[in-house]
Amino acid sequence: MNETEKKYLIASIVEVLIAIGIAFAGNQYSVKVGNLPLLGILVAWAFLVNWIAFIPAYKNQTEKFFDLTGSITYITTILLAFFLNPEARDARSFLILGVVLAWAFRLGTFLFSRIQKDGKDGRFDEIKPSFVRFLHVWTLQGLWVAFTVLAALMAVTSTTHKPLGAWGLVGGLIWLFGFRIEVVADSQKNTFRNNPANKGKFINSGLWARSRHPNYFGEIMLWVGVMLIAVPVLQSWQWIALISPIFVTLLLTKVSGVPMLEARADEKWGGQEDYEQYKKNTPVLIPRL
């Protein structure tokens, strides 16, 4: 094992420890299944699904099911949270279940369809041959799911129940706003890429004329909405759930989203006058009015 792989191994261990920490923080007000807090079971489940999926993925050296596995993790985790808690039959739990399922089904099918058509995801070219590095991205996805859906899980598994109220209305509207932006942005880019006349070009129309990554902006906004729906039932250490949209923002803007796509775009179109003008005049994330 070389030094790079050692770093990724350490990172994977740290990610698991972080997940244990967030599970412990929310367990105090979580319903129990047997003698185990349901929230802790769900966080463990998020990692287990990805580690199981990693085995055939590494054996066959494929990343085709990576994004689909992420969506399956979201779907199964929120369903388990709902059905393993017999008290989760209030309006808040139903709303959270609905918005998470709608988002996960839509994004999962979209990403799976895209990679089936493209045949590969260039982000994994250098990672797949290394057992440790490839395992790390699946471990990171487990943490990603746990952190992203944390507020939703804490609300659905909580022993506290309150009327949906204004928080639910505002959160639902913000979720709808973000979801709509993400769907439209993905649709516009997909249509652009499917037009043979646009081969080798970058998209700078529609929402993409207002932001270089409008889909990520929509993603962040919808998770802010989910967090707001959950806020009224959070207690004590459960307030750590507020980090959920912050985590999504940092991951998309500093780790796996914007930096990688910006670097690949610079490799393709860097130096071209129209591209440099586009970068200069178009915000990276928050759309300009």
Secondary structure, DSSP 8 states (H G I E B T S, - for coil): --HHHHHHHHHHHHHHHHHHHHHHHHHTTB-EETTEEHHHHHHHHHHHHHHHHHHHHHHTT--TTHHHHHHHHHHHHHHHHHHS-TT--SHHHHHHHHHHHHHHHHHHHHHHHHHHHH---GGGTTTTT-HHHHHHHHHHHHHHHHHHTHHHHHHHHBS-----HHHHHHHHHHHHHHHHHHHHHHHHHHHHHH-GGGTT----SGGGGT-S-HHHHHHHHHHHHHHHHHGGG--GGGGGGGHHHHHHHHIIIIISSHHHHHHHHHHHHTT-HHHHHHHHHS-SSS---
